[in-house]
Amino acid sequence: MATKIRLQRHGRKGYAFYHIVIADSRAPRDGKFIERIGTYNPNTDPATVDLKFDRALYWLTVGAQPTDTAKNILSDEGVLLKKHLLGGVAKGAFSEADAETKFQTWRDAKTSAVSAKVSKASDAQKAAEKAAFEAEKAANKAKAEAVAAKKAEAAVAVAEAAGKGADEAVVEAAAVEAVAEAAPAVETVAEEAPVAAETPAAEAPAVETAAEEAPAVEETPAAE
């Protein structure tokens, strides 16, 4: 039975990831497979590969043929290089220890290159975020200056209509704006201050002044 190492599509539309499988060459791409030996996610940078190295090497040694994409993945993971080195050992070109040393040297260089790429991408992202922040900061400053200029122009226009000088109008507008900005803070303090309980005014007792009774004046009889 002819076997192939191929990718089997999974995921949703616009976000596909793949299983790396061993399948009969006559089976459909997403159909029945013999063994799954890893996964491949091209949506990350760099692409994420989770591969069973020994199983991939075994299937290559028994004659499984990878598709073009699967071959590129196996090459990036070093499976093809390891197969080539084992072939050299079998032919007596070098010892197995030399083959392992060569493979480890290649793997270390590959790991360093990937780490450098990830670090570079991270630095570039941080630089882009910083540039965006600075641009937004500059835009906000320019907007604030434009608003202040419009307010000053409006104050000058009102002052000219009222017969005031331009400098006096600008100073007055600045004072009004400062008062307006301070007003919310004053209101907040006033709201937070405890309200003193109103004590009812002591009711003064009503003083009844007794009217002094004037003594009755006796009428003297008129002289006859």
C-alpha positions as CSV (number, residue, x, y, z in Angstrom):
1,M,0.0,0.0,0.0
2,A,1.4,3.4,-1.0
3,T,1.3,5.8,1.9
4,K,1.6,9.6,1.9
5,I,2.4,12.2,4.6
6,R,-0.2,14.9,4.0
7,L,-2.1,17.7,5.7
8,Q,-5.7,17.3,6.8
9,R,-7.7,20.5,7.0
10,H,-9.5,21.5,10.2
11,G,-10.7,24.8,11.7
12,R,-13.2,27.3,10.5
13,K,-13.4,29.6,7.4
14,G,-10.6,32.1,7.5
15,Y,-8.8,30.3,10.3
16,A,-7.6,26.9,9.1
17,F,-5.2,24.6,10.9
18,Y,-4.0,21.2,9.8
19,H,-3.3,17.7,11.2
20,I,-0.2,16.0,9.8
21,V,-1.4,12.5,9.0
22,I,-0.2,9.3,7.4
23,A,-2.8,8.2,4.9
24,D,-3.4,5.9,1.9
25,S,-2.5,7.7,-1.3
26,R,-6.0,6.7,-2.6
27,A,-7.9,8.2,0.3
28,P,-9.4,11.7,0.0
29,R,-7.5,14.6,1.6
30,D,-9.8,14.9,4.6
31,G,-10.9,11.3,4.7
32,K,-9.7,8.2,6.6
33,F,-6.0,8.2,7.8
34,I,-3.7,5.6,9.3
35,E,-1.9,7.7,12.0
36,R,-1.8,11.4,13.0
37,I,1.8,12.5,13.7
38,G,1.4,16.2,14.4
39,T,-0.4,19.5,13.8
40,Y,0.5,22.6,11.8
41,N,-1.0,26.0,12.5
42,P,0.0,28.7,9.9
43,N,-2.0,31.5,11.7
44,T,0.9,32.3,14.0
45,D,4.2,34.0,13.2
46,P,6.2,31.9,13.0
47,A,3.9,29.0,12.2
48,T,3.4,26.6,15.0
49,V,4.3,22.9,14.4
50,D,3.8,20.1,16.9
51,L,5.4,17.0,15.3
52,K,6.1,13.5,16.6
53,F,9.7,13.5,15.3
54,D,10.4,9.8,15.7
55,R,7.2,8.7,14.0
56,A,7.7,11.0,11.1
57,L,11.2,9.7,10.6
58,Y,10.0,6.1,10.8
59,W,7.4,6.6,8.1
60,L,9.9,8.3,5.8
61,T,12.3,5.4,6.3
62,V,9.6,2.9,5.3
63,G,8.8,4.8,2.1
64,A,6.0,7.2,2.9
65,Q,6.0,10.1,0.4
66,P,5.3,13.6,1.8
67,T,3.3,16.2,-0.2
68,D,5.0,19.5,-1.1
69,T,3.7,21.3,2.0
70,A,4.4,18.4,4.3
71,K,7.9,18.1,2.9
72,N,8.6,21.7,3.7
73,I,7.4,21.2,7.3
74,L,9.5,18.1,7.7
75,S,12.5,19.9,6.3
76,D,12.0,22.8,8.8
77,E,11.8,20.4,11.6
78,G,15.0,18.6,10.6
79,V,13.3,15.2,9.8
80,L,14.7,15.1,6.3
81,L,18.2,16.1,7.5
82,K,18.1,13.3,10.1
83,K,17.1,10.8,7.5
84,H,20.0,12.0,5.3
85,L,22.5,11.6,8.1
86,L,21.3,8.2,9.0
87,G,21.8,7.2,5.4
88,G,25.4,8.4,5.6
89,V,25.9,6.3,8.7
90,A,24.5,3.3,7.0
91,K,27.0,3.9,4.1
92,G,29.9,4.3,6.5
93,A,30.6,7.9,5.6
94,F,30.7,8.9,9.2
95,S,29.9,7.5,12.6
96,E,26.5,7.8,14.4
97,A,28.1,10.1,17.0
98,D,29.3,12.4,14.2
99,A,25.8,12.4,12.7
100,E,24.2,13.3,16.0
101,T,26.7,16.1,16.5
102,K,25.9,17.5,13.1
103,F,22.2,17.3,13.8
104,Q,22.5,19.1,17.2
105,T,24.6,21.8,15.6
106,W,21.9,22.4,13.0
107,R,19.1,22.3,15.6
108,D,20.9,24.9,17.8
109,A,21.3,27.2,14.8
110,K,17.7,26.8,13.9
111,T,16.5,27.5,17.4
112,S,18.6,30.7,17.6
113,A,17.2,31.9,14.3
114,V,13.6,31.3,15.4
115,S,14.3,33.1,18.7
116,A,15.8,36.0,16.9
117,K,12.9,36.3,14.6
118,V,10.4,36.2,17.5
119,S,12.4,38.8,19.4
120,K,12.5,41.1,16.3
121,A,8.8,40.8,15.7
122,S,8.2,41.6,19.4
123,D,10.4,44.7,19.2
124,A,8.7,45.8,16.1
125,Q,5.3,45.5,17.7
126,K,6.4,47.5,20.7
127,A,7.9,50.2,18.5
128,A,4.7,50.4,16.5
129,E,2.6,50.7,19.7
130,K,4.9,53.4,21.0
131,A,4.7,55.4,17.8
132,A,0.9,55.1,17.8
133,F,0.8,56.4,21.4
134,E,3.0,59.4,20.6
135,A,0.9,60.2,17.5
136,E,-2.3,60.1,19.5
137,K,-0.7,62.2,22.2
138,A,0.4,64.8,19.6
139,A,-3.1,64.8,18.1
140,N,-4.8,65.4,21.4
141,K,-2.4,68.3,22.2
142,A,-3.1,69.9,18.8
143,K,-6.8,69.5,19.4
144,A,-6.6,71.1,22.8
145,E,-4.6,74.0,21.4
146,A,-7.2,74.5,18.6
147,V,-10.0,74.5,21.1
148,A,-8.2,77.1,23.3
149,A,-7.5,79.3,20.2
150,K,-11.2,79.2,19.2
151,K,-12.3,80.1,22.8
152,A,-9.8,83.1,22.8
153,E,-11.1,84.2,19.4
154,A,-14.7,84.0,20.6
155,A,-13.8,86.0,23.7
156,V,-12.1,88.7,21.7
157,A,-15.1,89.0,19.4
158,V,-17.4,89.3,22.3
159,A,-15.1,91.9,23.9
160,E,-14.9,94.0,20.8
161,A,-18.6,94.0,20.5
162,A,-18.8,95.2,24.2
163,G,-16.1,97.8,23.6
164,K,-13.3,96.0,25.6
165,G,-9.6,95.6,24.6
166,A,-8.3,92.3,23.2
167,D,-5.9,91.7,26.0
168,E,-8.5,92.3,28.6
169,A,-10.9,89.9,26.8
170,V,-8.3,87.1,26.7
171,V,-7.6,87.5,30.5
172,E,-11.3,87.6,31.3
173,A,-11.9,84.4,29.2
174,A,-9.0,82.6,30.9
175,A,-10.5,83.6,34.3
176,V,-13.9,82.4,33.3
177,E,-12.5,79.1,32.1
178,A,-10.5,78.6,35.3
179,V,-13.7,79.3,37.4
180,A,-15.6,76.8,35.3
181,E,-13.0,74.1,35.8
182,A,-12.9,74.7,39.5
183,A,-16.7,74.7,40.0
184,P,-17.2,70.9,39.7
185,A,-14.5,70.4,42.4
186,V,-16.2,72.9,44.7
187,E,-19.6,71.3,44.1
188,T,-18.1,67.8,44.9
189,V,-16.7,69.0,48.2
190,A,-20.0,70.6,49.1
191,E,-21.8,67.4,48.3
192,E,-19.5,65.3,50.4
193,A,-19.6,67.7,53.4
194,P,-22.0,66.5,56.1
195,V,-25.1,68.5,56.3
196,A,-25.5,70.0,59.8
197,A,-28.8,69.2,61.4
198,E,-31.1,72.1,61.6
199,T,-31.9,72.8,65.2
200,P,-35.3,74.3,65.7
201,A,-35.2,77.8,67.1
202,A,-36.1,77.9,70.7
203,E,-39.6,79.2,71.0
204,A,-39.6,82.1,73.3
205,P,-42.4,81.8,75.8
206,A,-45.1,84.2,75.2
207,V,-45.0,86.8,78.0
208,E,-48.3,87.8,78.9
209,T,-48.2,91.3,80.2
210,A,-51.1,91.8,82.4
211,A,-52.6,95.2,81.9
212,E,-52.4,97.1,85.1
213,E,-55.8,98.0,86.1
214,A,-56.0,101.7,86.8
215,P,-57.9,102.5,90.0
216,A,-61.4,103.8,89.3
217,V,-61.6,107.6,89.8
218,E,-64.5,108.5,92.0
219,E,-66.6,111.1,90.4
220,T,-67.1,114.1,92.7
221,P,-70.6,115.4,92.7
222,A,-71.0,118.6,90.9
223,A,-71.4,121.7,93.1
224,E,-74.9,122.5,93.4
